Amino acid sequence: MPFAINETMGQYSELFMLLAAGTYTVAFIAFAWDLAKSSKALRAVDLKAAQTEQAAAKVPVGAGVGTAGAGAASSAGTDRTESHLAGPAGRAERPTSSAAKQAGDASGAGQTADADMRYAAERRAPARVAVALTVLGVLIHAAGVITRALGAGRVPWGNMYEFLTTGAFVAVAVFLLVLIRRDLRFLGTFVVGLAIIMLVAASVAYWTPVGHLVPALQSYWLIIHVSIAVLSSALFTLTFAMSALQLVQAHRQKTVAAGGADKLGFMRLVPSALSLENLSYRINAIAFIGWTFTLMFGAIWAEKAWGRFWGWDTKEVWTFVIWVVYAGYLHARATRGWTGTRAAWLSIVGYLCVIFNFTIVNQFFNGLHSYSGL
């Protein structure tokens, strides 16, 4: 006898999803405020550092100044040399002048955040508020996912609405877990923004009342296959955000290196394009392993349900296409030297295939995997 549907729990779930989206929206604003405020602060520090160096350069060395004046001029000269050597590579190259020290870990024209993405000593109040709000939002979001599961009496990823809401939760949760070891708060606006879009799309375009699964989905393979797919998609979401930032950062670094004006001051909180590429590559490698298991377990489940491992169903084909794109990305970067913007674009194309597979294929292509709930 199937589990009785608890519509009240389903209504509570929808309320929690709405509250989570609202909390994420405030967190998104706080993350954006952090980028804007930090950009202005860094520009002010740069201006003060430039004024300090100009004042030091005007101090005469010679009669009436003595050794103290000579020492000051020598120190100023050293500061200017070290400031000139500072570049976008990270803290290993940051200047050591007293003016530059006031700038913290992001001083120097064109300099970006630390390559190892460790937390710096300075406190960024808006960023701390944003993270706290994101934690609150993910807790409310978890309550929404759990109450949906309790209302349906099963795992809450049996249709597009549930996959989107659960996927958004996992993406934000993974982001917060990574924040424990690495300062990825610069990704906050992108990750939280994508979570908001996913929740809004789920509620507006893909809303499905809580209900039972179709017979083909009533299997323990649903838990194994879809849970790995959700986790892999969440990791692909993080790398998509990093690859997009990598393209912006690469353009900015090239502009600054050519002597152009730095019009994207907030990007100084973001690591260099190379650092973003390296981290994105490592995360994509992990997500690719997960997607490989998604493909394998899907084939095993297909054999259990339909008596064949592979039938060229549209969903199966596009799952394989995603695997091929990310396999090509990993292979090209590791063996063919496809680094920089080419690698970033391949990563972005892979994520666009994930989006296409989930939206267009589920909605407009009939097949054995048409379980959108619409």
Secondary structure, DSSP 4 states (H G I P E B T S, - for coil): -PPPP-HHHHHHHHHHHHHHHHHHHHHHHHHHHHHHHHHHHHHHHHHHHHHHHHHHHTS--STTTHHHHHHHHHHHHHHHHHHHH--TT-GGG---SHHHHTTGGG-STT--B-TT-PPPSS--HHHHHHHHHHHHHHHHHHHHHHHHHHHHTS-S-SSHHHHHHHHHHHHHHHHHHHHTTS--GGGHHHHHHHHHHHHHHHHHTS---S-PPPGGG-SHHHHHHHHHHHHHHHHHHHHHHHHHHHHHHHHHHHHHHTT-----GGGGGSBPHHHHHHHHHHHHHHHHHHHHHHHHHHHHHHHHHHS-S----HHHHHHHHHHHHHHHHHHHHHHS---THHHHHHHHHHHHHHHHIIIIIHHH--STT-----
